[in-house]
Amino acid sequence: MSSVNLIRHPLAGNCLRTLRDRNTKTEDFRQAMDKLGLLLAVEASLNLPTEIDTVITPLDIEARCSYVDDSKILLIPILRAGLGFVDSFVDVLSAAKVAHIGIARDHETLEARAYLDTVPEHPEDFDHVFILDPMLATGNSSVRAIELILGKGYTAGKITFVCALSTMVGIQQLQSKFPELSIITAAIDPELNEKAYIVPGLGDAGDRLNLL
C-alpha cells in the first residue's frame, strides 16, 4: 500500500491554525501556505537520492560532499491551488523543473476533467516527481492527474503526492489505485460534507489564495 507520512513538526500546527481560520486575510493565508509548503518540502525530500562530489574549501583542502541533483526533480502543481506550494519547493530544490496539470471538477458529479497538461514526455530525465495540491478530498482530481503522469511512462514508485489537508477517503483511493505512491500530508481530517469539501478543512484553497 502507499506509504503515508503525516508530518509532526510543531510549526505545522501554527500554519494550519492560520489556514483554517475563516478570518485570515489573503496575504496571511498565502504566507502560512508558503511556510507549510516549506515544512512539507523538507520532509518530502528526506529520501531523495544523493550523489558525491569533491570541492575545494577556502583553506585549499578537498572536502567530499553529498548532494541532491535537484535538476532531476520534477514539480507538478495541480491547478489552481497547487501553485501555492511551488515557491516553497523551489526554495528547497532551486534547479527543479516545474510542469502543470489543470483539473476541473464538476461540482454536481464530482467528475474530474483535465484541461491542461505540460508534463514532459521523457520520464528518464527525472529521479523523482512531487505532485503538489493543498487538498486531497475525494481523490478524484488527484487520480486523474496521476493517471496522466503515468500515461507518459513515469512510475508510481518515483512519485510523492504532497498536500496540506487530506481525508481517509482520498488516501484510500490513491492507495488502492497506486500502491507504490508516497503521500505526505500535514493533517488528516475526519470527513467530507455533501459538496465533497474537507471538514473541518480550510475552505477552497484556490479561492483563499486568490488564484484566478
Secondary structure, DSSP 4 states (H G I P E B T S, - for coil): --EEEE---HHHHHHHHHHH-TT--HHHHHHHHHHHHHHHHHHHTTT---EEEEEE-TTS-EEEEEE--GGGEEEEEEETTTHHHHHHHHHHSTT-EE--EEEEE-TTT--EEEEEE---S-GGG-SEEEEE-SEESSSHHHHHHHHHHHTTT--GGGEEEEEEEEEHHHHHHHHHH-TT-EEEEEEEESEE-TT--EES--S-HHHHTT--
